[in-house]
Amino acid sequence: MVAALYFGREVFLPIAIALLLTFALAPMVSALKRVGIPRLPAVIVSVLGAFAALALFSFIAASQVSELAQNLPAYQTNILTKVRSLKETGAGGGIIARLSQVIERVGQEIDLQEPSPPAADTPRRQPVPVEIIARERPLEFLQNFIGPLISPLASAGLIIVVVIFMLLEREDLRDRFIRLVGYGDLHRTTQALQDAGKRIGRYLLMQLVVNIVYAVPITFGLWVLGIPNAVLWGLLALALRFVPYIGPVIGALLPLFLALAVAPGWSLVLWTAALFVAMEMITGNVVEPWLYGSRTGLSPLAIIVAAIFWTWLWGPLGLVLSTPLTVCLVVLGRHVPQFEFLDVLFGNEPVLEPHARLYQRLLAGDPEEATDHAEEILEEKYLVEFYDKVAIPALLLGEQDRIRGVMGEQQMRQVAASAQTLVANLDDSAKEEADEDDDPAVAGDASADAGKSREAAKEAEGEGENEPELPDGAEMSVLCAGGRGELDDAAAAMLAQVLEVQGATVSKTSFADNMEPASIRLLELDAVDTVVVGFLNRDSVKHARFLVRRLKRAKPALRVGIVFWSEPGSDEKDTAARMANDINADFVAHSMVDAVRGALSSEPPVALKLAAKRRLRRRPSVAKKAPLAVAS
């Protein structure tokens, strides 16, 4: 395919340009049709208007270039003055002077090594200058003048004709394309076509608006600074900004060179450079995100790689077409499963789920990046939501790897230690959230702004109405513990931090220290209202029943809850109630929200059920049993 595109660029390039212009002009044709203009006049008016604008742009640029060429000899003195100043800078002669001396010495050595010409017997005659005047015929003049223009004019005419017919037959071409590639799945094919059309059309329109917003201040600023032909440089900046990344740099070099030639000093050059840098920063950081942001669906690296590839394939025009063509490839990968790798390579959507990305960082032993990832999520979500939907599912992935035998003991300890470090790093975020919940009027500006941003994000996503209400934990004391491993301890630490945000007095203990049978009696449970034990392994029901009985025997007035962590979205309330009755627990939870509600509940503790004692039956003696056997 790449070879076909390369060797057939004389055919494919005009078609690609015509297709791009069709995407750009289709909204204008549709608007004219809605007004009541028939299709043919609407197409002709749109195409003629677009190419008339391009022709006017080219005429203004050509006239400005002609005027600049006539004024260039007047700037020769300033250029020579600056070159002399550069030669005079630096101690012991400037860099230019040193390079000139080196070149001069090398030339002298070459002249010394050349053999001297033999002496001539007769005196040398001075050469007579001869001038050859070739009288060009009118036909040859027209051929030399018009010949180079035939190819680009023919290509332009071909593009105009193709654009007109594509706009006239747009619906028919769409139907033929659907019949050719997607007749078996009309929904997906239609969605792909609409997605591609919207993305490319919006990109071209917004890019044109951005370029105009960028070029108008550039033109006005250059005119105020006194740079000649400011209109030319503004139009050049508008056109070159369609070229990704290197276009604005090329558009700034020529005005900088002219500023170097116009004024005798260096201040004009600095002011011109400052103008371009300031406008580029404002446009890139304010205007572009405000107008279209990442609506193309491409990552920045993909734009650079696409620019390199299409420039190698089709030259400068390929550089201009690189972004729209790559957008088409990304849309193809997004809607066609066989080309999904294109969306993964070039798209800007995250390729890993948040919990998988967090688990990968914990698995790599990088809690710092995991903290950065968590803080990005906490800008839009609360701590309980982050733990419930991201952190706990990440630990569940680790537990699954441990059960499958692909994670060793050392690696499991590393994941658990990284998770504990993550929880410790989020202490500041937890304190801000607690202050925000305690007294929003007195809370700091940072926590107030964070709360507003989270509320705005929830309203935008439509989640504000379904936000869970958590009880107040004031005057409540809770002990959180892991059930059977280090990963359970990390999950218990996350639950403890959420309970602290709700105002409860929380203590933590490890499964290895105090959850063993011989160590439970050593726990200080006098001031504890509730004990919550968490398990990432769902097959720990027997062990959970054993811990509940031990804890309630140690303190009968103690509330004991068991958490079997599960993926978010699973509705297991009925199962949790039956399981709580089965293991004699006060509550059984499967999510962070249910665990917090159960731990901070004010319901009385469930009494410990006494196990029924089995009576041993007396076995009959062998002497009595033998006659029966014989008789039978």
Secondary structure, 3 states (H helix, E strand, C coil): CHHHHHHCHHHHHHHHHHHHHHHHHHHHHHHHHHHCCCHHHHHHHHHHHHHHHHHHHHHHHHHHHHHHHHHHHHHHHHHHHHHHHHHHCCCCCCHHHHHHHHHHHHHHHHHHHCCCCCCCCCCCCCCCCCCCCCCCCHHHHHHHHHHHHHHHHHHHHHHHHHHHHHHHCHHHHHHHHHHHHCCCCHHHHHHHHHHHHHHHHHHHHHHHHHHHHHHHHHHHHHHHHCCCCHHHHHHHHHHHCCCCCHHHHHHHHHHHHHHHHHCCCCHHHHHHHHHHHHHHHHHHHHHHHHHCCCCCCECHHHHHHHHHHHHHHHCHHHHHHHHHHHHHHHHHHHHCHHHHHHHHHHECCCCCCHHHHHHHHHHCCCHHHHHHHHHHHHCCCCHHHHHHHHHHHHHHHHHHHHHHCCCCHHHHHHHHHHHHHHHHHCHHHHHHHHHHHHCCCCCCHHHHHHHHHHHHHHHHHCCCCCCCCCCCCCCCEEEEEECCCHHHHHHHHHHHHHHHHCCCEEEEECHHHHCCCCCHHHCCCCCCCEEEEEECCCCCHHHHHHHHHHHHHHCCCCEEEEEECCCCCCCCHHHHHHHHHHHCCCEEECCHHHHHHHHCCCCCCCCCCCCCCCCCCCCCCHHHHHHHHHHC
